[in-house]
């Protein structure tokens, strides 16, 4: 008998949908305090400032949690999350899977910053990405894609820590919209 995830992988062979379904089912098999080799964090699990106000965000319906969160318009972009029980002796890639709508606006000269740190006493690591260069509209990309956090950023003598991360654009004071956040990810790297 084919396990649920196997039928999706066989049907979609390596597609993003298969990867998301696999990661989601793997996350269901894990306790909340563990990180598999790849953890997908859906929009409903992220803290998105202004997400409860439908003038600013279109959030996925409860019965369709795999749908992206769509930014309609904000000046203050702040999306944060965390993953517990991370091993600071390992290296992780942290980022967001996003796309832009055809009518996206306000991103010129407004790079987003992805910021991460291990534990409350860890050092911040940041990387900025220019979303105005994301083409074509609707194409899903990963940002920052190469941000690696490892033992050199963890506090000394730490064993297990919480990994904090976020995506921000709070400095320009410009209105922006048309960003879709599909998910955040934390991947263990070798």
N, C-alpha and C positions, 0 to 999 in steps of 0.2 A: 504494500500500500504506500502510495506517495504521500510524504509529509507535506503539509500546507505550503511551506516555503519552496519545496522542490517543484511543485506544479507551477509556481510563479516564475521560477528561474528557467524551467524548461520552456515556458510560454514566451518569455521575454528575453532570454539569452543575453545577459550582460547589460540590459538597459537600466536606466536610472530607476525606473519603477521597480524592477526586480531587486535592485540594491536597497531601495527604501523599504520594501516589504520585508526583505531578509533582515535588515537592521532592526526594523520595528518588531518582528517576531523574536529576534534574538534578545532584544531589550525586554520583552515580556518574559522570557525565560530567565533573565538575570534578576537578582535582588536589586533594589533601588540604590544600593551602596557599592555597586561594582561597575567597572568599566570594561566592556568587551574590547576586542581589537579595534572596533569602530562603533562609536555611539552616535546615533542620530537623535537630535533634539528638535522635536516638532515645534511650530510656532506657539501652540497652546502651552508648552512647557517653558517658554521664554517669558521674561518680564519685559514687556514693550510699553514704554511710556506713552500715554494717550490712547492705548489700544481699546479701552472701554468706551471711547467716544467715537461713534460712527461717522463723525465729520472728518476725522483724521485717518482712521484705519478701517479696512474691511477685513475682519478676522474670519477664519474658516468656521463653518458651522460645526457644531458638536458631533454630528453624524458623519462628517467628512474631515477628520483631523489631518489627513495628508495634503489638504489643499493649502496653498501659500497664504500668508498674511500679506495684504496689499496696502501699501502706504498711499493714501489719497493726497494728504498735504500736511506737513508739519514744518516748523522752524527747528525744533529740537528733536533730533533722532537719537534715541537711546534704547538699545536692545541688549539685555544682559541675561546671563544664565550661569549655571555652575554644575559641576559633576563631582560627586563625593568619592572618597576612598581611592584617590589617584596615587600611584606609586611614583615618587619623585626621582627614583633612580632610572626611570624610563623616559623616553622622549615622545612627545605628542605633537600632532599637527591639529590646530584648532582653526575653524573658519566657518563661513556661512555660504550656503548655496542660495544664490539670488538670480533674479532676472529683472529686466526693465520693460515697462509697458511701452507701446508706440508713442504715447503722449507724455512720457516722463519729462519732468522739467526741474530746473533749479540745481542741477548737479555740476554745472561748469564752475571750475575753481572751488569746488566744495568736496574735497576728498573725505571719504569715511575712514575712521581709525578703528582697527580691531585691536583690542587691548586684552592681555591675559596676565594672570599671575597664579603662582602656587601658594595656597594658604594665605592667611591674613597678614603674615609678615614677609611674604615673598616680594620679589622685585617685579615691577611692571615691565612687560614687553609689549611694544606697540608697532603696528605697521599700518601705513595708509595706502589706500587704493582709490584711484580716480574712476568713479562709476560713469562719468560722462563718456568714457571710451568703450563702454559695453555695447557692442553691436553684434548681430542685429537684435532689435527689440524682441523679447520673448525667449531668447536663447539663455538657458540656465548656465551660470558660471559659478565657480567657487572662489571666494575671497577669504583670506589672502592667499590660500593655496600652498604657501611655503613657510608659514610661521611655525617654527618648531620651538617647543618649550621642553627643557630637560633639566637634569639634575643641577646644572649651574645656576638655574633661577630659583631653586627651592631653598628654603631656609636651612641652615646647618642643623644636623641631627634630626631632621624630620623623617617620619616613617610613612604615614599615609596622610594625605592632605586633600583639601577641596581645591579644585581647579576653577577659578573664576574667569569669565570671559565676557566681552561685550563689543558691540559695534556702535560707534558714536559719530555724529556730525552735529555739534552743538555750538560751534564757534563762529560760523559765518553770519548768522542772523537772517539767512535767506530762506524763503519758502521753497520746499522741494516736494516732489511726489513722483509716483509711478514706479516705485521700487517694490518688488515682490520678494518676500523672504520665504523660501521653500523649507529650509531647515538650517540648523547649526550642526556641526560635526566635531567630534574629538576622535582622532585616529592614533592608535599606538604605532610608533615607527620603530624600525630596527636600527 
